[in-house]
């Protein structure tokens, strides 16, 4: 089931297409070769890169990011998608996960990194 992370705006669609094209070219993939590896038509890939088509599904974005050595979560968000595991994680703890997400809104990247590291340490103590 595909979920939208946010309403896909023209700007975010442009950013995904431009990022995809720049990274693909930087990594030395032709449009045709990359489309074949990902499993889409070159025409569709060209349309995505030119912002004339919506980005692909979260699963296909994941595949693109992995092939290009990019951060999967960042690319998924840039494409306006949500990774398939996240809705289940949120729904598994409806009493705390949404509140946690809302509470962390506005934290700096450094604060978020610190919070993430603390959470990992807490999780490792339980295992």
N, C-alpha and C positions, 0 to 999 in steps of 0.2 A: 504494500500500500504506500503510495507516494504522498508525502506531506510537504507543504511549503513552509520554509523557515520564516519567510516574510513575503510580503507582496512583491512580486518581481517588477521592478521599475525599469524604465528604459536605461537608466544609468547603471544599475546593477547588471542588467543583461549585457550592456556594452562592456562593462568591466570584466565579466566572465569571458566573453568572446575575445577581447583584446588580450587578457592574461593567457588564455589558452593558446592563441596564435603566437604570441611572443615566446612563450615557454617551448612550444612545439618546435619553432624555428631555431631557437637557441640550442635545443637538444639534437638538432640535425634531422628531424623527421620531415619528409615531404608530406603534403596534405594527403595524398593518395595512400602512402604507406601507413601513416598514422591512423587514418580512417579504417584501413584494413585490420590493423592490430586491435583497434578498439571495437570493431564490429559494426561500424556505421558506414553509410555511403559518403564518398567524398563531397557530393553535393550538399548533403545535410551538414557535414562538418564545416564546410565553407559558409553556409548560411548561419550557423551558430557563431563562427568567428566574426562574421560581419554584423552580428546582432540582428539578423533577419529571422531568426528562429529561437525559440526558448531553449535554454540549456537542457541537456539530456537528464535522464533519471539520476537519482542519487547513486545508484549502483554503477552506472556508466561513468559518472563523474569520478567516483572512487577509482575505477579502473584507469581513467585518464591520468588522474593525479599520481597513482602508483607508477605507471609507465614513465611518467615525466619526472618522478622523484620529488613531487610536490606534497605539501601537507594536505591530507585527505579532508580533514575537518574544515580547514580554511577554504578549500576549493568548493566543498559541498555548500557551505554558507554563501560563498560568492555566487554560486549558481542558484541560490534561492531554494535550496533543498534541505532536508533533514535526514541524517543517516537513519537507517531502518531500526536500529536498536534503541534510539533515544525515546520515542513515544512509549515504548514498553517500560523503560527505566523510570520515566516520569509517572506513568500510571501505576507502577509497582509501589510507589510511596507518595500517593496524592496528598498526604498530610504534611510532607516536609519538602519534597523536591521543588515544587513550584515556588514555595516561600524562599527556599535557598537561592533559586535563580533570581527571584525579584530582589532579594537582599544584596546579592553580589553585583547587581546592575549599578554602574557608576564607579566601581572599584578600578583602580589603575591596573595596567597590565602587570606591574610588579606585585601589587597586592593579590591579584588573581593567581599569579605563579606561586606566591607564598602560601596561599590558601590551598592550592592544589598539592603542593609538597606536604603540607600538614595532613591533608586527607590521605595521601598515600602512606605516610608514616602510621597514621591511625589504623588504616586497613591492614598494613603489614603486621602490626602488633596483634591483631585478631587472628591472623592465620597461623 
